[in-house]
Amino acid sequence: MSGVACLTLSLGIGVAATVCATGGTVRQLTFDSKNHCLDNNDNFSPDDRFLCFDTRPPDGNIANGRTIEKVDIETGKITVLYEAENPRQDFGPGMGAVSYSPVADEGMFICGKLTSLGLKYEKHRRFGRVAAGDGSGKTWIMDARDVTPPFTPGALRGGTHRHEPDATGKWVGYTYNDQIMHALGKDLRTIGVTQLGKPVKTDRDPKGENHDGEGWSVLVVRVTPDPKPGSDEINQAAGDSWVGTHGYQRADGKRQLARAFLGRVKDKNGREVEEVFIVDIPADLTKPGAWGPLEGTEDSFPQPPAGTVQRRLTFSTEKKIPGAQGVVRSSPDGSQLSFIMADESGIPQVFLISPLGGEPHQATFEPDGVTLSARWHPSGNSFLTVNKKGQLIVVNAVPGDGFGKAIPLTEAGEPEAFDFVWSRKGNLIAFGRTMPDKNGNPWKQIFVMDFPDSNRDGLPD
């Protein structure tokens, strides 16, 4: 692959822009001596005017996250949406991993319990908080929490993480760690969803662990501590995302709400391997399934609702280098799921698979492979990833002669791009880079790039 010629221009006031041969202009948005973390989320506001981010410290410890903020893409003005109350170093409350609602001026993010309660931030003790985008500080809680028996249907008993809204803004998916099972030594990550607009009230407890929420929450993926070797049982589910803008088309022609994810199985020899899975989610989350109560018991996990169907899509355990990696992400129409897997030479590449199953097919052909999971253009004609040279590349995903063709958007040798995300219209790409401040200290900063998508193949002229 050839390089891309770029020219850097000084715009004054410490702002620089880079114009690349692809036609895109790269512009640095943030400069403060702190981290500005996009963190692989959906960061653009509904009108593409703002980007939301968190400010966790360089060690990545969300317990020390202090603010949730947004930046105006045109002016660079920063607005604080939420600030930690009485923060304590390495204790909490902690916050991070913010996504913008696709339909409202609101940011949703991980938040821990107030330090005044004496409750330390933990992966099994966090929840989804939503902050108004106007900087007023107004907030509300998505997922109800109840860790004291008897547990409450529609509430969870642990911590939710990396909250991803669907295109309607009515459903939110996330990974989850259960506090009750953690205390029993069975700390297994799994996946849950919240249907907003269905408030849940819980009882109060002396420690202040419990709280109400504005949505009905359930787990949708079943995990077990010791999967049977050679089976489809899993002991972890993560790397999840929504399938399609409006689900995927089933064999009967109907659209199906679903989340795709990586599930950790054991091969016939007991070796753990990550494989691609999908879970169909019913419209009604209130009916318990055959596996047990939605709210769980004192010695068992909360169980998925009736109508939940969990399926394995990849079977790579016999490959030379088995397993899938990264975040499983869907094309907008829901017809393809992208993930990273080793090719026949053992090089990590992006592969695609249908949510209906079948054989995966390779979608990138980088000589040294790729390092980050794909993000799809809203048209579905292309996706972004990063190659081993550290270049952000856009890849043609349209079937035909040009399928898999990649064009670099940044130069090799430049600071590597990470946490990249498309704008909702697809004409902008935001990404992070680690840059030195005036004292030489490295911080994560936000950049944006114009993307002139004028071709049907999703590649720039």
N, C-alpha and C positions, 0 to 999 in steps of 0.2 A: 504494500500500500504506500502510495506517495504521501509526502507531507503536505501541509497546507500553509500557503504564504499569508502572513499577517503583518499589519503595519500598526504600531502603537502611536496614538495621538495624545498630546496633553490638552486637557480641557480646562485647566486651571483649578484653583482651590483644592489641590491634592487629588483631583479626579482624573483618571485616565481611561481611555477607551481603546480597544483594539479592533481594527477592521480586518476581517479575514477574506481570503479569496472566495470562500463559499458565499459571500454576501452578507454574513452575519456580523454584528457589532457586539463585542464583549465589553461589558461595563461593570466596574466594581461598585456595589451599592453601599456596603458598610465598611467602616474604618475604625470604630472604637476599639480600645484595648480590652476586649472581652470576646468570648466565643459567640458566634451567631449560627446556631445549628438548625439546618433544615431537616436533618435526620430521616431521610427517606420517606417523608410524609406527603400529604396533599396540601401544599403551602400557599397556593394562589387563592386570593379572595374570589368570590363569584364573578366580579367584574374585571378581574385581572389587574386591579390597581395596586394591590398590596401583597406582600409576602409575610407570613408569620414564621416565627422562629423561637427557640429557647436559648438560654444563656448559661447552660451548665458549664462547669469549669473544664480545663483541659484533660483531667483524668476521667471525664465522662460520668462522674458520679451524680446521678439525678438527685440524690439526697441533698446535694449542695446547689441544685438549680434554684435560682433566686427570682427570675422574672420570665414571663411570656410576653413577647413583643411583636410588633409588625413594623415593616418599613414601606414607605411610599416609593414605588418603583420609579416615578418621574422625578421626585424631589429629594429622595434619600431621607426624608423626615421619619424619625422613629417614634412610635407611640407604645407605651407600656400598657398591656392589657390586664396583667395580673402580677402582683408582687407578693412574695412569701411573707406570711405573718410570723413575727418572732422567730426568724430562722436560727438554727443551731448547727454549727459545723459538724458534718458527718452524721447528723441526726435527722434533720428534716426541717420543714415538712417535705420539701422536695417537689420538683415539677420538671416537665420536659415533654418532648415528642409531640409537638402541637400540629394539628391539622386545621385548615380553614373549612368551615361548612361550605358545601357547594351551593347553598340556597339562602344563607343568611350571613350577616356581618358578625360572625362569631368564630372563636377559636376553641377547639376541644383538645384537651391535653391530660397527661398523667398528673395526678396530684396526690400527695400523702396527707395523713391526718395532721391536725394542728399540734405543734410541739407542746402547747399548754396542756394537752391531754396526757403527755408523757409517752406518746406512742411513736416509736422510731420508724422512719421510712424503711419499708421492706418490699420486696417484689410481691409478697402475699398480703401487703397492707397498703393498697393504693387504689385509686378509682379515677373515673373520667369526670373532669370538671370542664365546664363551658364558660368562657368569658366573653362579654360584649366587645365588639370590635372598635367601639368609639372611645375606649380608654376610660370609661366611667368606673370601671372596677366591678361592675355588676356581674355576678356569676350564678351558676346553678349546677347541680350534680346529675349526671346521667344515670349511673347504675347504683341501685340500692344495695345496702350491705347489711348482713345479719349473721354474726358469728356466734350467737348464743342460742342454744336449743330452747324451744322448737324453732327450726329455721323457717324462713318465709318464702313461699313460691314467688318467683319473679325477682327475688333478691339473690345476690351472690355472697360467698363467704370468704372471699380472698381478694387478690389484686388484679386489676385489669391494666393493659399495657398496649401502647401504640394504637390508639383509637382511630379507626378508618371509617368515615361515613360513606354510604353508598351514594349514587347519583341523585337520589331523591332527598337525601338528608334525613330520612326517617329511620334508617337502620344504621347501626354502628357495630363494626366487628373489631375484635381484639384478641390478643393472647391473654392467658389467665393462669394464675397460680393460687391454689386453694390453701387457706390458712388452717383449716381443720385437718386436712390430710398432711400438711407440712408438720404439724405437731405430732403426727403419727409416723413420721419418717418417710412419707410417700409424697415428696414434693415434685410432682409431675406437671410440666407445662402443657396446657391444652388451649382450646379456642372457644370463645363465647361470642354472643351477639346481644345487642340491646335494641328493642323496638321502641323508639321514642313516642311520646304522646300517650303512654299507658303507665301513669304514675304508680309507684309501689311504696307503701308505708311499712316500716318495721318498728319493733319495740325498742325501747331504750335500754342500755346496759350501763352499769356503774363506771366502766372505763371509757365510755364514749366511742367504742369501736363501731357501733351500728349507726346507720343513717338512711334516710329516705332517698328515693331517686325518681327521676322524671320519665323512666322507661322500664319496660319489662325485660329482664335479663335472664338468659339461660346459657348453659354450656351446650355446644352442638357437636362436639367431637369426643368420642370415648377413648380413654387411655387406661392402660393397665400396667402395674409395676413390673411384671415379668412376662412379656409377650412370648407366646409359644413359637419356638424356632420354625421358620418356614411358613408361618401364617401371615395374615394381614393385620394382626393385632399390633398396636403401637404403644410405646411408653412416653412419647412426646409428640406434640403437634405445634408447629411454629412456621414462620416464613409465609404467612397467610395473607390473602387479599380477596376482594370481591371478584366474582366472575362476571365479566361483561358490564356494560353500563346498565343494562336491564336483564341481567342473568344470561343464561345460555338457552339455545333451542334444543329441547329434548327430541328423541326419536319420533315422538308423537306430534311434534310441531309446536308444542306449548313452551312458553318461556319458564325457566326455573331459576329461582333465587338460590345462590350457592356461594361458598367460599372454597378456594383452592389453597392447599398448604403442603408442607413437607411433614410426613409422619415417619417416626423412627421405628423400623421393624427389626427383627432378628432373622438372619438367614438360617439355612438348615444347620449350620455349624455354630450358631449362637452369636455370630458377629453382628453388631449393630450397623444398620444402613439406613440412610435417609431416602425415602421414595416420595413421589408426587401422589397426593390424594385430593379428592374433592368431596365436599359434603353438601347435599341438597338440604335446603332449609324450608320448612313449611311456613305458610302464611300465618298460621295460628300457633303461637308458642306456649299456650297455656295448658295444653293437654299432655299429661305425662305419657312417656313411651313405655315399652315393655321392660326396660332395663331398671326402672326404679323411679323414685320421686324426683321432680325437677330440682328441689332444694337440697337433695342428698340427705344422708343420715349422719350420726355422730362418728361412724366408722366407714363411710363410703362417699364417693364423689357425688356431686349433683349430676343428674343424668339428662340426656337430650330429650326434647319433646317428641311426641308421636309424629311420624312423617319424616323424621330426619333419616337420611340415607348417606352412609359413609362408604366411599369406594376408593380402591387403590387403582392408580392409572399407570404407574411405571413398575417394571419388574427387572431391575438391573443387577440383582445379586450375583448373577453368573458372569457379569462383565469383568474384564481385566481390572478396571478401576470402577467399582460400582458406586451407586448413590447419586443423589441430586443435591444442589446447593442453592443458597440464596433465598430470595423471595419469589414465590410463584405468582406471576402477574398475568392478567388476561388481556387479550385484545378487546377493544371497545364493544365489538359485536358478540363477544363471548365464545367465538369459534376456536380460539387458540390460547393455550396456556404456555407461558415462557418460563424457563428455569435454566440453571447452569448444570451441565453434566460433562464428563470427559468424553472426547471423541475417540475414534479407534486408535489414535496415537497417544492417548492419555492427556490431551490438551483440553483445558476447560473452555467450552463454547456454550453459546445460547442454543437451546433446543426448544422445539414447540411440540405440543401434543393436544389433541382434541379433548374437551371435557367428556366426550362420549367414550374415550379410550382409543386404543390402537397403538401403532408404533410411533415413538418420538421421531422427529426429523430435525436435522441440524440446520440452524439458521444463521450462524456466524462461522467464518472460516479464517479467523485471524491466525497468522503463523505461530504466535506465542500465546494465543488464547485471550480470554476476557477475564476481568477481575470483579465486575459488579453486575448485579441483576438488571434486567432490561426494564425500561419504562416506555410504554406505548404512546405514540402520537395519537391525539384524539380522532384522527381519520382512520387509524388502524393500518395505514400504509407503511409505517416504519416504526422503529424503536431505537432508543438510546442505550448504549452501554459504554464501558471503558476498556480499552485494550491494555496489554502488558506494558506498552510504552507510556501509559498514563494519559493517552489521548481520549477525549470524549468523541465517540463515533456515532453516526446515525446509519442505520441498516435498513435496506429495502426489505419489506415483509410481504410484498405483493407476489403471488405465484407467477412464475414465468421465467424468462431468460435472465432477468435482473435480480431475481430473488437472492438475498444474501449479500448483495453488493454493499460495501461500506464506504462511507466518506468521513474522514476526520474533520472535526469541528474545532479542535485545538491542536497546538503543535506539540510534538515530542520535546521534552526538556522544560516545558512550562510546568508550573505547579499543578499537580494532578487534580482533576475535577472529581467531586464526589457528591452524594446526596442530590443528584440532579432530578429535576421535575419539569414537566411541560406546563405551560399556561393552559387555561381551559379552552382558549381559542386555538392553541397550537402554534402561535406565532412568536412565542418567547420560551426560552429555556432558562431556568434558574439552577444554579449549582453552587457548591461550596468549594473553597480553596483555602489552604493554610498559608497565611501571609504574615511577614514580620511587621510589627508596628515600628514607630520611629526609634524605639529603643532596642529593636532587634528581637523582640519577644514574639513567638508565633501564636497567631489566633485564627480561628475559623471565620472567614469572611464570606459574604454572599455576593455572587456575580450573576448578571443576566446577559443573555445572548439573544439577538434577533434571529429568527429562523424563517427564511424566505421559502416556504413550502409551496412552490409553484408547479410541481410536477405530480402526476398521478402516482408515481412510485414513492412519494414521500421524501425524496431527496432534494436538496437545494440545487439550483442551477449552478 
